[in-house]
Protein backbone atom coordinates (compact mmCIF):
# COMPACT_ATOMS: atom_id res chain seq x y z
CA UNK A 1 0.00 0.00 0.00
CA UNK A 2 1.49 3.31 -1.02
CA UNK A 3 1.22 6.40 1.13
CA UNK A 4 -0.08 9.64 -0.36
CA UNK A 5 2.73 12.01 0.54
CA UNK A 6 0.54 15.04 -0.22
CA UNK A 7 -2.16 14.00 2.27
CA UNK A 8 -1.39 14.56 5.96
CA UNK A 9 -1.75 11.63 8.30
CA UNK A 10 -5.17 11.40 9.98
CA UNK A 11 -5.41 13.25 13.27
CA UNK A 12 -6.77 11.23 16.16
CA UNK A 13 -7.38 12.87 19.50
CA UNK A 14 -5.86 10.97 22.42
CA UNK A 15 -7.86 8.36 24.32
CA UNK A 16 -7.71 10.55 27.45
CA UNK A 17 -9.37 13.52 25.71
CA UNK A 18 -12.02 15.17 27.95
CA UNK A 19 -14.76 13.91 25.60
CA UNK A 20 -14.18 10.43 26.96
CA UNK A 21 -14.67 11.57 30.57
CA UNK A 22 -17.79 13.47 29.49
CA UNK A 23 -19.20 10.35 27.85
CA UNK A 24 -18.50 8.32 31.00
CA UNK A 25 -20.21 10.91 33.20
CA UNK A 26 -23.28 10.90 30.96
CA UNK A 27 -23.39 7.10 31.10
CA UNK A 28 -23.31 7.38 34.92
CA UNK A 29 -26.40 9.59 34.77
CA UNK A 30 -24.86 13.01 35.30
CA UNK A 31 -27.03 15.68 33.68
CA UNK A 32 -25.69 17.18 30.47
CA UNK A 33 -25.31 20.81 31.68
CA UNK A 34 -23.33 19.55 34.69
CA UNK A 35 -21.13 17.45 32.38
CA UNK A 36 -20.39 20.52 30.24
CA UNK A 37 -19.50 22.48 33.38
CA UNK A 38 -17.26 19.70 34.72
CA UNK A 39 -15.54 19.13 31.37
CA UNK A 40 -15.57 22.47 29.51
CA UNK A 41 -12.94 21.21 27.03
CA UNK A 42 -15.24 18.34 26.00
CA UNK A 43 -16.61 19.13 22.55
CA UNK A 44 -18.94 16.16 22.94
CA UNK A 45 -20.94 17.80 25.74
CA UNK A 46 -21.23 21.09 23.85
CA UNK A 47 -22.30 19.24 20.72
CA UNK A 48 -25.04 17.44 22.63
CA UNK A 49 -26.22 20.71 24.16
CA UNK A 50 -26.32 22.17 20.64
CA UNK A 51 -28.29 19.21 19.31
CA UNK A 52 -30.76 19.46 22.17
CA UNK A 53 -31.20 23.19 21.56
CA UNK A 54 -31.78 22.58 17.85
CA UNK A 55 -34.39 19.95 18.68
CA UNK A 56 -36.09 22.46 21.01
CA UNK A 57 -36.15 25.12 18.28
CA UNK A 58 -33.54 27.36 19.93
CA UNK A 59 -31.10 27.96 17.10
CA UNK A 60 -29.34 30.85 18.85
CA UNK A 61 -28.39 28.76 21.90
CA UNK A 62 -27.50 25.87 19.60
CA UNK A 63 -25.17 28.15 17.65
CA UNK A 64 -23.42 29.27 20.84
CA UNK A 65 -23.07 25.74 22.21
CA UNK A 66 -21.87 24.38 18.86
CA UNK A 67 -19.35 27.18 18.38
CA UNK A 68 -17.94 26.51 21.86
CA UNK A 69 -17.57 22.80 21.08
CA UNK A 70 -16.07 23.55 17.68
CA UNK A 71 -13.42 25.88 19.08
CA UNK A 72 -12.55 23.58 21.98
CA UNK A 73 -12.18 20.78 19.41
CA UNK A 74 -9.94 22.89 17.17
CA UNK A 75 -7.69 23.57 20.16
CA UNK A 76 -7.48 19.84 20.92
CA UNK A 77 -6.81 18.92 17.29
CA UNK A 78 -3.99 21.45 17.08
CA UNK A 79 -2.44 20.03 20.26
CA UNK A 80 -2.69 16.59 18.64
CA UNK A 81 -0.67 17.77 15.64
CA UNK A 82 -3.38 18.83 13.20
CA UNK A 83 -2.15 21.66 11.00
CA UNK A 84 -5.44 23.02 9.67
CA UNK A 85 -6.07 20.37 7.04
CA UNK A 86 -6.22 16.64 6.68
CA UNK A 87 -8.36 13.76 7.83
CA UNK A 88 -10.11 13.73 11.19
CA UNK A 89 -11.68 10.24 11.23
CA UNK A 90 -15.27 10.11 12.49
CA UNK A 91 -14.95 6.48 13.50
CA UNK A 92 -12.32 7.45 16.12
CA UNK A 93 -14.51 8.07 19.19
CA UNK A 94 -12.45 10.95 20.71
CA UNK A 95 -12.82 12.86 17.38
CA UNK A 96 -16.60 12.56 17.33
CA UNK A 97 -17.40 15.46 19.67
CA UNK A 98 -15.53 17.93 17.48
CA UNK A 99 -17.21 16.66 14.33
CA UNK A 100 -20.64 16.63 15.98
CA UNK A 101 -20.10 20.23 17.13
CA UNK A 102 -19.02 21.22 13.62
CA UNK A 103 -22.14 19.66 12.09
CA UNK A 104 -24.38 21.20 14.75
CA UNK A 105 -22.78 24.56 14.02
CA UNK A 106 -23.65 24.10 10.34
CA UNK A 107 -27.27 23.32 11.21
CA UNK A 108 -27.60 26.21 13.66
CA UNK A 109 -25.93 28.64 11.27
CA UNK A 110 -28.37 27.62 8.55
CA UNK A 111 -31.31 28.21 10.88
CA UNK A 112 -30.20 31.72 11.81
CA UNK A 113 -29.51 32.68 8.21
CA UNK A 114 -25.71 32.34 8.19
CA UNK A 115 -25.75 30.40 4.93
CA UNK A 116 -22.07 30.90 4.09
CA UNK A 117 -21.02 29.74 7.56
CA UNK A 118 -23.29 26.71 7.29
CA UNK A 119 -21.78 25.70 3.97
CA UNK A 120 -18.23 26.30 5.22
CA UNK A 121 -18.88 24.03 8.21
CA UNK A 122 -20.44 21.29 6.07
CA UNK A 123 -17.49 21.46 3.64
CA UNK A 124 -15.04 21.33 6.55
CA UNK A 125 -16.78 18.23 7.94
CA UNK A 126 -16.81 16.57 4.52
CA UNK A 127 -13.12 17.33 4.03
CA UNK A 128 -12.27 16.03 7.51
CA UNK A 129 -14.15 12.77 6.88
CA UNK A 130 -16.60 12.24 4.02
CA UNK A 131 -18.44 9.71 6.21
CA UNK A 132 -18.86 12.08 9.19
CA UNK A 133 -22.43 13.10 8.44
CA UNK A 134 -23.61 9.51 8.09
CA UNK A 135 -21.46 8.20 10.96
CA UNK A 136 -22.64 10.85 13.41
CA UNK A 137 -26.27 11.23 12.33
CA UNK A 138 -28.53 11.25 15.35
C-alpha positions as CSV (number, residue, x, y, z in Angstrom):
1,X,0.0,0.0,0.0
2,X,1.5,3.3,-1.0
3,X,1.2,6.4,1.1
4,X,-0.1,9.6,-0.4
5,X,2.7,12.0,0.5
6,X,0.5,15.0,-0.2
7,X,-2.2,14.0,2.3
8,X,-1.4,14.6,6.0
9,X,-1.8,11.6,8.3
10,X,-5.2,11.4,10.0
11,X,-5.4,13.3,13.3
12,X,-6.8,11.2,16.2
13,X,-7.4,12.9,19.5
14,X,-5.9,11.0,22.4
15,X,-7.9,8.4,24.3
16,X,-7.7,10.5,27.4
17,X,-9.4,13.5,25.7
18,X,-12.0,15.2,27.9
19,X,-14.8,13.9,25.6
20,X,-14.2,10.4,27.0
21,X,-14.7,11.6,30.6
22,X,-17.8,13.5,29.5
23,X,-19.2,10.3,27.8
24,X,-18.5,8.3,31.0
25,X,-20.2,10.9,33.2
26,X,-23.3,10.9,31.0
27,X,-23.4,7.1,31.1
28,X,-23.3,7.4,34.9
29,X,-26.4,9.6,34.8
30,X,-24.9,13.0,35.3
31,X,-27.0,15.7,33.7
32,X,-25.7,17.2,30.5
33,X,-25.3,20.8,31.7
34,X,-23.3,19.6,34.7
35,X,-21.1,17.5,32.4
36,X,-20.4,20.5,30.2
37,X,-19.5,22.5,33.4
38,X,-17.3,19.7,34.7
39,X,-15.5,19.1,31.4
40,X,-15.6,22.5,29.5
41,X,-12.9,21.2,27.0
42,X,-15.2,18.3,26.0
43,X,-16.6,19.1,22.6
44,X,-18.9,16.2,22.9
45,X,-20.9,17.8,25.7
46,X,-21.2,21.1,23.8
47,X,-22.3,19.2,20.7
48,X,-25.0,17.4,22.6
49,X,-26.2,20.7,24.2
50,X,-26.3,22.2,20.6
51,X,-28.3,19.2,19.3
52,X,-30.8,19.5,22.2
53,X,-31.2,23.2,21.6
54,X,-31.8,22.6,17.9
55,X,-34.4,20.0,18.7
56,X,-36.1,22.5,21.0
57,X,-36.2,25.1,18.3
58,X,-33.5,27.4,19.9
59,X,-31.1,28.0,17.1
60,X,-29.3,30.8,18.9
61,X,-28.4,28.8,21.9
62,X,-27.5,25.9,19.6
63,X,-25.2,28.2,17.7
64,X,-23.4,29.3,20.8
65,X,-23.1,25.7,22.2
66,X,-21.9,24.4,18.9
67,X,-19.3,27.2,18.4
68,X,-17.9,26.5,21.9
69,X,-17.6,22.8,21.1
70,X,-16.1,23.6,17.7
71,X,-13.4,25.9,19.1
72,X,-12.5,23.6,22.0
73,X,-12.2,20.8,19.4
74,X,-9.9,22.9,17.2
75,X,-7.7,23.6,20.2
76,X,-7.5,19.8,20.9
77,X,-6.8,18.9,17.3
78,X,-4.0,21.4,17.1
79,X,-2.4,20.0,20.3
80,X,-2.7,16.6,18.6
81,X,-0.7,17.8,15.6
82,X,-3.4,18.8,13.2
83,X,-2.2,21.7,11.0
84,X,-5.4,23.0,9.7
85,X,-6.1,20.4,7.0
86,X,-6.2,16.6,6.7
87,X,-8.4,13.8,7.8
88,X,-10.1,13.7,11.2
89,X,-11.7,10.2,11.2
90,X,-15.3,10.1,12.5
91,X,-14.9,6.5,13.5
92,X,-12.3,7.4,16.1
93,X,-14.5,8.1,19.2
94,X,-12.4,10.9,20.7
95,X,-12.8,12.9,17.4
96,X,-16.6,12.6,17.3
97,X,-17.4,15.5,19.7
98,X,-15.5,17.9,17.5
99,X,-17.2,16.7,14.3
100,X,-20.6,16.6,16.0
101,X,-20.1,20.2,17.1
102,X,-19.0,21.2,13.6
103,X,-22.1,19.7,12.1
104,X,-24.4,21.2,14.7
105,X,-22.8,24.6,14.0
106,X,-23.6,24.1,10.3
107,X,-27.3,23.3,11.2
108,X,-27.6,26.2,13.7
109,X,-25.9,28.6,11.3
110,X,-28.4,27.6,8.6
111,X,-31.3,28.2,10.9
112,X,-30.2,31.7,11.8
113,X,-29.5,32.7,8.2
114,X,-25.7,32.3,8.2
115,X,-25.8,30.4,4.9
116,X,-22.1,30.9,4.1
117,X,-21.0,29.7,7.6
118,X,-23.3,26.7,7.3
119,X,-21.8,25.7,4.0
120,X,-18.2,26.3,5.2
121,X,-18.9,24.0,8.2
122,X,-20.4,21.3,6.1
123,X,-17.5,21.5,3.6
124,X,-15.0,21.3,6.6
125,X,-16.8,18.2,7.9
126,X,-16.8,16.6,4.5
127,X,-13.1,17.3,4.0
128,X,-12.3,16.0,7.5
129,X,-14.2,12.8,6.9
130,X,-16.6,12.2,4.0
131,X,-18.4,9.7,6.2
132,X,-18.9,12.1,9.2
133,X,-22.4,13.1,8.4
134,X,-23.6,9.5,8.1
135,X,-21.5,8.2,11.0
136,X,-22.6,10.8,13.4
137,X,-26.3,11.2,12.3
138,X,-28.5,11.3,15.3
